[in-house]
């Protein structure tokens, strides 16, 4: 089906306006474990909305897309993160620290990250939905790239769920169908899935929202509403609210978002307030829900009661503007216009008809094809970036200790195994090379590794691998490292993957850290 320009513009603007409204509404109640009784904004908005981080991080991603287009990936987003994201708290700070230490995504989002399952990336899903409207299989791919910069596991599942749902919302308005579409892109046994299904069950069972809140929480207990409190002071509401693992916050907050949507029963303000009234990460839940409902309705149908106090304005707090190189819009209208300008180049001519009467149109999936496809093959325009041998489901299933390096001709996977440590025992790293299906040629490649002095490659330092064009085929070898005579704290291994008869060469860095004394 085709999405016409006027409808697309209205829905993009509705997305950002709804996101802005929800973030402002929920901000004063963030980090509190309590049942709130919110009915409207509680801040003084006479001078415009206060700064909130739930929208502004995506402005950084938009700048990256404006420069790199569809080529944007976790590595590029990581560099933008280091340059332009100010906060050093929780997962944001840990990801920065890991990247500064030389750990590329997904290691940056996973290694020693106690907040990897938290809420910081599902709040960034809207940019991918807006750039790939009615194409959840594309939005989910980029959400994955985004999420692994500073999250892993449930945190990433949360963003994929939201991005797929929001993308589908450009062409589908049925709440239950949209929830099912989002769930089809993440593992059935994930905690995010369990919390979403619990929210649906509570609503269907006609439980009061206060009781639904407790059931959703206890399905995958989080700790966001307890931040800054001593254990002795943590409210358990007479034992009915379990204490969860620190940082395990995404699943229940996604559940609260869905609960707000259902219990709001189509009323924009009632739904956002219901999400906020569940407590915990209230600006994230309300902002995400506001974006969803804004896409479904379009900006033209958002209640003036909620839009007028913000007067179209955006206020940011997390973006480093001092270095230049990034333009921050001041209004929802400006942000919408920028998205509209970049989408045709992002999607490509095979999906976007620039010469359609009345403005460009976008080819979207039909309603019966919005769920994650069983075979998960890729649209043609992503063939360069994502070799057909790596499906979205396979990406999600990849261990976070596997780092990808993508070139036009091939993809290199560096598999560290169970961790990234070394000691006096022999250590192995598996190298896989996958032929790009865009080239469709049998090729050979040479893998050569370089290690520091007193580190030895016991199986040799050069290998020659055949790159077949068969689906799922890959060339693989194993580097075996002996560091028993090495005294340094880390080992930096340089791996060069060169294609025989082609000029393309992929230099890859693998980093091992000395195992700490337990």
N, C-alpha and C positions, 0 to 999 in steps of 0.2 A: 504494500500500500504506500501511497505518497502522503507526506506531511507538507502542507502548503506553508509558505513563508509567514503569513499573518498569524496562523495558529502557532507555529513554532516560536515566533517572537513573543507572543502573549504568554506561552508556557515557560519560556526561559525567564522572562521577567517575573512571572509568578513564582518560579523556583527561588530566585534570589530575594524577592520581596518577602516570601514566606520564611525563608531561612533567616533573614534579618529580624523579622518579627519574633520568631521563636527564640532566637538567641538573646534578644533584649528582654523578653518576657521571663525567661528562665534564669537569667544570670544572678539575680539576688538570692536565689534559693539553692545555688550550686553547693555541693559538698555537705548537705544536711540530710541525715537519715530521719525523716519525719514525713507524716502525711500532711501536705500543705492544703491551704484553702484559698487558692489564687483564682481570681475572676478577671483580672485585667492587669495592665502594667502597674508596677508599684514605684517606678523611678520618676523623677522630675525630668521630663523630656522637652522642656521649653527651649533648651539649647541644642536639641538634637539627641540622637541615641548615644549612650555611652559606648566606649570601645568594647569589643567582644571578639574572642579568637575563633569562633565557630565558622566564620565566613572568610576571614582575611587570609588564612593559609592557602586557600584555593586561588587567591589572586597571584601568588607566587607560581603556582602550577600553570596558570593561564599564561603568564609571561614566558615560561619555558616552552609551552606549546606554540606560542606566537613565533618563537625563534626556531624551534626544532620540529614542529609539526608532529606528524604521526610517528616520527622516529623517537620521540621522547620515551625514556625507559627509567628504570629504578636508578641506574647510575647517574643519568642526567639530573633527575629529581634530587638525588642525594647531594650533588654539587650545588644546586640551587638552595637546598636546605642549609648547607654549611654557610652559604653566602648571605642568605636573606631571612632566615628564621631566627628571631631574637631569643625566645625562651630557652632556658636550660633546665626546666623542671621535668621530672618524671621521664617518660619515654622519649620526649624531645631531647632532653639533655643526654640521656644514655646513648641515643642514636648518634648524636653529634660526637660524643666522646669516642664511640666505636669507629666512626668514619675517620676521625682525626688520627686514630691509632692505625689506620690502614685497612680496616675491615669493611669490605664492600657489602651492599645489600645482596642477599637477605641476612648475612651475618650481622650487619649493623642494627637490624631490628630484633635480632634474636639473642645474641651473645650477652650473657649476664644481665638480661633485661627483665627485671621483675614486673615491668609494666607492659610487656609485649601483648597481653590480652586485654588491654584497657581501651579507652574510648577515643584516643587521639587521632585515629585515621578514619573511622566511619563517618566522622564529621566533615571529611573532605571528598565524599563520594559524588557530590552534585556536579562538579566540573566535568567529570567523565560522562555522566548521564546527559548533560546539556550538549556536549560535543558529539555524542553518539545517540541521538534521540531515536527511540524505537528500534535500537540495535543493542540489546542488553549483552549479547555475546562479545561485543566490542568494549562497551563500558566496563564490563567485569574484568576484561584483560588489563585495562589501564588501571583500574582500581587495585588489582593485584600488584602491579608495578609500584604504585603509590604506597600501598600499605606496608610492603616489606622494607621500606626505608627505615621505619622506626617501630614496626610491630611484627608479630609472628602469630601463627595459630589463630585463636579466636578473634583477636583484634583484626586480622586480615579478613577473616570470614565475614565479620560485621560490615566491613567496607564493601566487599564484593556483593553481599546481600543487598545493601542499600543502593549501590550503583545500578545493579541489574533491575531492581524494582523501579527505581526512579526513571531509568531509561525507558522501560516498558510503559510507564505512566504517561509518556507522550502520545501513546496510541491506544492505551487501555485504561479505563477508569474504574473497573470493578475492583473493590478493595480486596476481596478474597482471592481473585485471580492474580492480582499483583503480588500478594503475599506468597502465593504458591510459586510464581515466577521467580521471585527473589530466592526462595528456599531451594529451587532447582539448581542453583549455581554453587551451593555450598554443601559440605558433607552432611548426610542425613543424621549422623551420630554426633554432630557438633553441639556444643552448649548453646550457641546462638540459635540453632534450629529448635532445641528443646524449649528455650525461653519463649520463642515466637509461638510455638505450638501451645505452650501453656497459656499465653495471653489470649489466644483464640479460644481455647477450651473454657477459660474462666468467663469470657464474654458469652459464649454459647450456653454455659451453665447458669447464666444470669447472676453470677456472684457480684456483690458490691465491689466497686473499684478498690476500696481499702483492703478487702480480702484478696482480691486478685493480685494486688501489689505484693503481699506477703508470699503468695504461692509462686509468683514469678521470681521473686528474690531467692526463695529457698530452692528453686530448681537449679540455680547456679549462683550461689551466694557471692556477692561482690563486697567491696569495702569502700567504694568512692564516698559514700555518705558519712564515713567515719574519719576522713582525712584530718590530721592535726589533733586527734584525740588520743588520750591514754587508753590502754585496754580496759582499765578499771572503769572508765567513764563511758564506754561504748554502749549505746542503747540497743537492747535486744528485744524491746517491747514484750516484756514478760516471757521471754524465751521463745517467742514465735518468729523471730528473725535470726537466722543462723549467721555466725561470723565466718566469712569466707577468707580465702587466701588473699593476701595483699596484692593489689593491682589487677585482680581478675574481675574486671568491671564491664567489659563490652557486652557480654551476653544478656545480663539482666537489664541493662539500659536500652538495648535494642528491644527487649521484651516490653519495657515501659513505653517505648515509642509506639509499638504496635497496639498496646493496650489503650493508649490515648486516642489513637486513630479509631479503634473500634468503639470505645465507649463514647467518643464524641459524636458518633452516629451522623456523620456528614456535616456537622456544624464546626466550622473552622476554629472559632474561638473556644468553644467547649472542648474540642479535641486537644488543642495545645495546652489548655489549662489542666486537663486530665493528666497529660504527660508530666507536666510540672508538679502536679499534686502528688505524684508517686515519689518525689524526692530523688536523691542521689545526684546524677550528673544532669541537672535539670536544663541547663542551657543547651547541652548537646541533644537531649531527647526532643525538646520542643523545637529546636532549630531544624533538626532532620525531618521531623513531622511537618513543620511548616513548609519546608521545601517540597515534600511529597505532595501535600495538599495543594500547594501553589502550582505545581506542574499539572495536576489533574484538572484544576479549575481554570488555570490561567490567571494572569494578573487582573484582567478585566472583571473577574468575579470575586476577587478577594474583598472582604468587608471593609468599607472605608473607615469604620470604627477602629480597625487595627492598622491600616496603612497610613492614615492621615497623621497620627502623632509622630511618625518617623520621617515624614516628608521626603521620602525617597533617599535619604542620606545613609551613607555607610561610614562607620568609624572603626578604624583598625588599631591593633595594639601589638601585634607580633611580627611586623615586617620592618626589616632594616632598610630605611630609605636613604641612609647617609652615603652608601657606596655607589649609588646610581645604578643604571642598568635595569630598573624595574619601574613600571608606571602603575600607580595605585589609583583606581577610580574613586570618586567621591560620592557617587550615587549608584543606585540600582540600575538606572537607565544607562549610565555610562558603561557599567559592567556588562549589561545585556548587549549593547551595541558591539562591544569588543568580541564577545562570544560569537555573535552573528557573523562578524567579519572573518573569523578564523575557521569556522566550521567547514566551509566548502573545501578549503585546502586540506584540512584534517581528514575529511571523509573521502575526498577524491571525486573525480568526474563520473565514476561509475555508480556513485551513490547520490550525487548532488547535481541536479540539473540547473546550471546557472542561468539558462536562457528561458526558463519557464515564465509564462506571463504572470505578472503580479509579484515577481521576486522568485528566488530559487526554490525548488522543491527538494525534499529528501526522501529517498527510497527507504522505507522502514519494513521490518518484518511483518507479515500478516499475524493476526492475533493468535492463531493456532500454532505459531512457530516461535513464540517469545520465550518459551522455556528453554533451558540449557539443552542443546541437541545431544542426542545419545552419542554420536560419533565425534561431536565437538570439532569438526573441521573448520577451517578459518575462511573468512571472506577473502577474496583475491587481494584486496588492497593491503592486507597485513602479511602477505606471504614473505616479503623481504624481512620484516622485523621478527616474525614468529614462524620458524620452520614448522612445517606441517607435522613433524614427528613429535612436537611438544604441544599437547592439547591443554586447554585451561584446566581440566580435571587433573592432568598429570602435573601441571605446574603447582596446583594447590597441594598435591600429594608429595611434591618434592620435599625432601628433608631440608630444613633451613641451613644445613651445613653444605649445601650444594650451591655454588655460585655460577651464574651464567654470563657468558661474554658473547655478544651477538655481532656478526658482520654480515654484509650482503651475501656472502658465499657460504657461510657455515656458522654454526654455533658451537662454542666450547663450554663444556660443563666441568667444573672442578669440584670433585666430591671429597670432602675432608673426612668423611666417615662419621664417627660419633661426636667428635669435638675438634677443636683446632689446636690442641696441645701437643708437645713433644717431650720426650725424656730420653733416657739412655737406651730404650728399646727401639728396635726398627719401627719405622712409621711409614704408612702407605697413603698415597693420594691417588685417586682414580681420575683419569682424564678421558673424557668422552668428546668426540667430534662428530657433529651431525651435518650432513649435507643440506644446503638450502634447496628447497624444492623449486625455487624460482629459476635456478640455473639448469636443473634437469640434466646434469652431466655426471657421468662416473668420473671420480677424481681420486687422487692420492694426496695425502698430506704428510708432512714431516713434523714431528713433535720433538723439540729439543729443550732440555731443562738446564738452568744455570743455578748453582748453589754457592753459598759462601765457603771460604776456606775452612777446612776441617769438618765440613759436612760432605757426606759421600752418598752417591746414588748407586746402590748395590746391584741394581738390575740394568745399569746403563743409563746414559743421559740422552740417547736419541732413539726414536721409534718411527716407523713408517706405517701409516694406516690407510686402508682403502675406505673411501667414502662412497657408499652405494646410494642409489636413488630410490630404493625400495622404501615404502612407508615404514617408519619406526626404526630403520636401520641406522647404526652408528658405529664408528670406529672407536675402539677403547684400548687403553693401556694403563698400567699402574706404575707410578713412581714409588720406589722404595728408598727411604731416607735413613741413613745411619748418622746420628748426631752424638754418639757416645764420646767423641773427642772434642765436642764443641762446647764453649763456655758462655756463649751469648744468651741474652734473654729472649731473642726472637730470631727466627729464620725467615728470610725473604727469598723466595724461589721465583725466578723469572722463567716463564715457559713461553716459547715461541712456537706458534702453530702456523706453518706455511703450506700453501697449496702448490703442488708441483705443476709447473707450467702456467702459474698465475702470479700476478704481482701482489695479491692481497696476503698480508701477514697479520696475525692477531697476537700481540704481546699480552700475556696474562701474568698477573702477579698472585702468588699464593703466599699467605703469611701464617706461620706457626708460632705459637707462644710457648715458652717453657712452662711445663706443668707446675702449678704452685705446690708447695709442701703442705700436705694436709695435717 
